Amino acid sequence: MSSDKTNVAAIQDAVRAFRDARDWRQFHSPKNLSMSIAIEAAELMEHFQWLTTGQALDLVQEDGPDKEAIVEELADVLIYCFSLADILDCDVADIIYDKLAKSGRKYPVERYRGRF
């Protein structure tokens, strides 16, 4: 699976354009978007509820209707995340790189490799 089709800024622009074409900005408050992220995340989790780790892995190994539904829920979560970042005037790449750097300092590889 390749992610070189576009960059993060282009995705953020596409999400914004989709929203603006429908005049949905008026509904995109931080409260509404954060709730939507949680709701979509719950819908994503529902696909795995009551499965063992092995069953969950099997579910996503091969293309089919189950994996397609899971990927669509993941896309919903990401779209709402990009939408919230837009409303908060955050650059998605910047906040991810910043958080990875902070987490890298908190969880150094030499101490945490292979363990929680």
N, C-alpha and C positions, 0 to 999 in steps of 0.2 A: 504494500500500500504506500503510495507516494503522496507527499504533501507539497511537492514543488510546483503545483499547478498555479498557485497564487501566493500572496503573502498576507500576513495578518492584517495590515492596513486595508488591503483590498477586500478582505472578508468583512471587516468592520464597515467599510463604505457600502458594501452590498446589503448588509443588514439594515443600515441606516436608510438606504434608498428604498428598500422594501417597505419599511415602516412609514417613511414619509409619503410614498405613493398612495398609501391607504389612510393618511392623516391619523395615524395611531399615536403620534408623539404625545398627544394630550392625555393618553392613558398610561404613559410610561413614567410613572413616578418611581423613585427608588423602592418604596414600599411595595407597589404592585409588581415590579420586576423581581424583587427578592422573593416574594411569595410565589411568583410564577416559576422561578428557578427551583424552589423547594418542591412545588407540585410536580413539575416535570421530572425532577430527580426521583420522586416517589414512584412515578409511573415507570421510570427506568428500573428501579429496584423491584417492582412488582414482577418483572419477568424472571427474576432470580429467587423470589421468595420460596422458601421451603426446599430449595434444591441444595444438594451437597456441593462442595467446591468442585468436585469432579463433574457432576451433572451440569453445573453452570459453565464449565469450560467446554464440555461437549456441545452445549447449546449454541455456542458462538464459533465453533471450529469450522463448520461448513456453511456455505451460503444457502439460504432458504428463507422461508417466511418468518421464522423465529428471529434469526439474526437481522433480517431487514427491519423488523419491528423494533428491535433493540437499538439498532443504528439510528433509526428515525427519532426515538426518544432521546438518544444522546445528542443528536442535532438540535432538538428542541431546547435541551439544557444549554448547549453552547450558544445558540441564538439569543436566548434570554441573558446569558452572561455577557455577550458582546453588547447587547442592548443596554444593560446596566452600566457597563464600562463607558459607553457613549454618553449616557445621561450624567455620569459622574465626571465626565471629561478626562477619562483615563486612556492612555495608550496601552492596549492589551499587551503588546510585546514588552513594553517597559515594566509594567507591573509584574509580569511573570518573571522576567529576568531579575528584577529586584527581589522578589520573594524567593527565587531559587538561590540567590546569593546569600540572603539572610538565613535560609534553611541550611545552606552549606556550612555556614559558620556554626549554627546550632547543632548540626548533626555531621561532624567531620567523617569522611570516608574511613579513615583509619580506625575510628572507634565504632562506627555503626554498620560497616559493610556486612550484609547478610543477617542483620538482627534488627529488631525494633527497639 
